[in-house]
Amino acid sequence: MSLLSRIARATALTVILLATPASAENKKAVLSQAFQSMLYLPLYVAIDEGFFTQQGLDLTKETAGAPTVALSAVISGSAQFSIHGPEWTAIAASKGAPVNIIANVVNGAAVWIATAPDFKFDSIKDIKGQKVVTGLMPTTSTSLFIKLLKENGMDAKTDVDMIQVAIGSEPGPFVAKQADIAVMYEPGLDQAVAKGMKVVLGFPKSYGPYAFSAVTARNDVDPDTAQRVVNGMEMAMRFMAKNEAKTVEIAKKEFPTLDAAVVEAAVKRMLADGVYPPSVDITADALKVSMDTQIALGNLAAQPDYKAFVVKKFIEPAVAMK
């Protein structure tokens, strides 16, 4: 072989070697989360443990500040995915938006009622006539509370005095004794518990499986990218079920300004109460219970078509992964 031929072959080989990493580059995607929330811990676990990277995905997480803003990012195409309550997606879809949900994130009604330590609570009827700190509507915690009152023959407008505050700020007026009762998400719940308040009712155990937060995508999302996202979330959920200590460690990293003991208590409570799902699957019953709340409150006219709204073609391969 001539020197010229050897040089040509070496040059060709170099070009191939240099091109290989480029062809193997991870796919890029943007996911918009409503808030930085402990409810979205499976997402943070998937990022921090490198599960999306293992799936060949370079995922950028953005924080929208509200569920509607996160969803709008998906509808407009500035993000491929969003995380928030599936009710927002269902409402948008009922109005013609080309969106559906592709993976579970939270499968329990992650809301609790707490009271002052000396408040006598035997049933929800004991709060009649009382002041109650709740999140500013519209939010699922307050929606569930109003629904619970209605189911027990009470009216939220006349039978209790609701002090609605910005979501996440409920512990302040509650601990300051502006009310003896509060309806809260985590980590606000365990922030109040750390101050001596007591948990008297947990919606996760009352409702069972409840589609509380999910990954949303457009109907025309790139299927390969979507599958990688769902696979990464599935890996995170399996990891969380078997690695409580590491899950707590990741949560502490994601919420560095919170008291570490509060973070640990909150994560352990949500794991124990089944708030974080064992897989990305969303059952028809879990969706129905969730949407029934919105129908009861007049936010949604009818149940979405489960088969069209929950995209099983991404869920089933993820659940079947070995």
N, C-alpha and C positions, 0 to 999 in steps of 0.2 A: 504493500500500500504506500502510495506516494505521501510525501510530507503534506502536500496540499490537501489530499483526501483525508488524512488524519486530523488536520486542523478543522476541516469542514465538519467531520463527524463530531469532534469535541465541541465545536461551536453549537451544533444542533443539540447535543446532549445537555449543554449548559442552558440553552433556551428552554428545553423541556423541564429541567430541574427548577429553573427560576419560575416557570409558569405554574408548576404544581401547587405551591402554597396559595396562589391567587385563586385557583379553581376550587380549593378546599376551604376558602374563607367562609366564616359563619354567615348565615342569613341575618339581616338586620330587621328589627321591628321595634315599634314604639308602643308601650302600654301606658295608658293614663289611669291613675288611681284617683278616686274621689278625694281621699285624704291619706295622710300617713296614719294608718290605723292598726291597732293590734288585731282587728278583725281580719286584716289582710296578711297575717303572719305567714301563711303558706307561700305567698308570693316572695316574701323576703327570704324565707328558707331556701326556696328554689334558686334565688339569685346568689345568696351567700354561700351555699353549698355547691354552686356551679352546675346545677342540674340543667339549666337552659344551655349553658355552654356545651355540656355533654351531648345535648341534642342538636348541636350545630347551630345555635341561635345566639345572636348578639342582641340582647333585649335592653332597651333604654326605658327606664321607669320615669314617668313624669307625674307630678301631683297637680291636679286640677283645682282643688279647693271646694268642689261640690259635685255630686253625682251627675247633675244635668250637664255640667261643663265637660266632665270626663266622657260622657256619652256623646255629646256634641262633637268632640274631637274624633270619635270613631265615625260618626255619620258624615262628617265633612272630609274624612280621609287623612287628617293630620296625625292620627294615631290608628293603628290597626286593631288595638284591643283596649278594653277598659274594664275596671273592677269597681263594682258598686252593687246596690241592691237590684235584683232582677226585675223588681216592679217598675223601675224607671225604663228599662228596656221594653217591658211588656206594654207600658203606656205609649211609648214612642212607636212600637210596632203596630199597635192598634190604630195609630193615626197615619200609618203608611210608611214609616221609616223602615229601611231594609236591614233590620238588625235582629239578632237572636243571641242565645247564650250557648257557650261551647264548653264550659267547665264549671264545676262546683268550687266554691272557695270557703263558704261558711254554711254549714248544714244544720244549724240550731238557732232558735230565736234568742240571740245573745243579748238578752235584756233581763235585768233583775230589779226587784224592789227591796229597798233597804229602809230601816227605820232607826230612830233614836233608840239607844239601849233600854230605856225605861218605857218605851211605847208598847202597849199591849196589843198584840196582833195574833188573832186566831184564824181570821179569814179576811178576804178582801173587803168585806162589808164593814170592817172595823175602821176603815179610813173615811167613812162618810162624814162630811162636815170638816174634814181636815185640810190643811195646806199641804200641797205636794209639789216638789221641785221636779220639773220635767224638761226634756229637750225642746227647743223651739221647733214647732211644726213647719214643714212636713218632715217628720223623721219616724223611723219604724218603732223606736222605743215608746214614744208618746202615742203613736197609732195603736200599738198593742195594748197599752194601758187603757186608752179610751174604749177599745173593743172589749177588754176584760170588764170594765165598769158596766158597759151595756149588757153584757152577758149575765151580769149579776143584778140587773134591774136598776142600775144607777146611771145618772146623766153627768158627763164630765163638766158640763156648764153650770149645773145647779147643785150637784151633790158633793163636789170637791172644789177647792180653790187652787187651781194650777198656777204655779209660778214658772212660766216658760223662760228658759235661759239658753244661751248659745250652747250647742252640743259640745260636751267636753268640760263645760264649766259648772256642771251640776253640783259637784262636791262643795264648792265654795259656799253658797247660801245654805246648803244642807248642814254642813259642819258648823256654820255660823248660827245654827238654830233658828233660821227664818222659817223652817218647816221641819216637822218630825218625820217626814216621809220623802223619799226620792226614788225616781225611776231612772236607772242608769245603765250605760254600757261599761265595759272594761276599757281602760284601767281605772276609770273614775270610781267604780264600785269598790275596788280594793284600796283605793286612796281613802275612801270614807271608812272602810272597815278598819284600816290602820289607825283611824282617829276614834275608834270605839263604837262605830255604828254596826248594826247587825243586819244580815241578809235574811229576809223573811219569805221571799217568793222568787223562784227562778223560772222564767219562761221556757228555757231549754227543756227542762224536765216535764213541764206542763204540756208542751206542744209536740215534743219528739222531733223527728226529721222536719226541717223547715228551711226552704231555700232562701237564705238570708243575704248572701253575697255571691256573685258569680262573675265569670269572665264573659264579656260581651264582644261580639265581632259583627261586621257587616256580612250580609248574605254572600257577597262576592269576594270575601277574604281569600287570599292565596291559601289553598288547602294544605300545602306542605308546611308553610310557616305556622298555620293554626295548629297543625298536628304536633309540631315541635313545642309550641307553648303548652298545649294540653298534656303532653308527655312529661314536660318539666314539672308541671303542677302535680301530676300524679306521683312522680318521684318524691316531691317534697312532702306530700301527705303520708306516704308510706314511711318516710324518714321520721316525721314527727310522731307517728304512732309508736315507734320503737326507740326513739332517742329524746326522752323528755328533757334531760339535763342539757343537751346540746341545743335543743329548741329554745329553752329558757335563756341560754347564753346568747343565741342569735337575737332574741327579743331585747335583751339588755343592750346589745350593740345598736339595735335599730331605734331604741328609745333611751338615749343616754341621759336625758334630763330628768327622767323619772326615777324615783327611789327604786333601787334594785330589788328590794324586798317586795314592793308593790308589783313590779313587773313579774317576778317569779310567782307570786300568789295568783295574779291574773291569768297567766298562761296555764298554770296547773289547774285552775278552776275551769277554764274553757276546754282543756283537754279532758278533764274528768266528766264534764257535763255534755260531752259530745258535740261541742260547738264546731270544732274543726273536723271535717269529714274524713272517713277512712280512704276515700277515693274521690275522683273528679265526677263520678256519676251523680246525676240528679234524678230522683225518682218522680214519677207522676204525682204520687201522694205528697211528697215534699213541696213540689211546685204548687199544687192545689191549695195546701194549707197556707202557704205564703200569699198567694194571690187572693185567697178568700178574705184576708185581712184588708187588702186594698179595695176589694169589691164592697165589703161591709162599710168602708169609710167613704165610698163614692168616688175613689180615685181611678177605678178601673171598671168598665162596664160589664166585662165578662171574662171568663177564664181564657187564656191563650191556648191555641191548639198545641198540645204538648209535643206531638210528633214533629211539627214544623218549627216550634220555638226552641226546643232543646236538641242540639245537633249531635245525635248519637254517632255519626260517622267519624267524629273525632274522639268521642268519649270511649267508645268500645275498644278501639285499638290500644288506647292508653291503659285501660283497665286490664287488658289481656297481656300487657308487657310482662316479661319474665325478669 
